[in-house]
Amino acid sequence: QVQVVESGGGLVQAGGSLRLSCQASGNILSINFMGWYRQAPGKQRELVAGIISGGSTNYAESVKGRFTISRDNAKNTVYLQMNSLKPEDTAVYYCNVKSSDWYKNSDAWGQGTLVTVSS
């Protein structure tokens, strides 16, 4: 089983910054994908940023140029640096980890961390 633990959410003013962290643990031989999704009340969950095993990244158009995803492979940890935050970034942010061991693939989610951006 794979566990995913997130941290770093909070309340910030528009224009401010936050950094989210997500650490995966458990039966992991390789991580194929780590990414951040977000969901606001009454809205669909959307992919914000992702990084694959080779290091390639992709971003939602709405955050491109403002958010940066990065990874520490030795710690099985992924980060989301969020700059120039806007009220529309307010959401619960979820970390997703797609991994594998010798016997199975895993698709694990964190509990979510709330980001609130005030105007």
Secondary structure, 3 states (H helix, E strand, C coil): CEEEEEECCEEEECCCCEEEEEEEEECCCEEEEEEEEEECCCCCCEEEEEEECCCCEEECCCCCCCEEEEEEHHHCEEEEEECCCCHHHCEEEEEEEEEECCCCEEEEECCCEEEEEEC
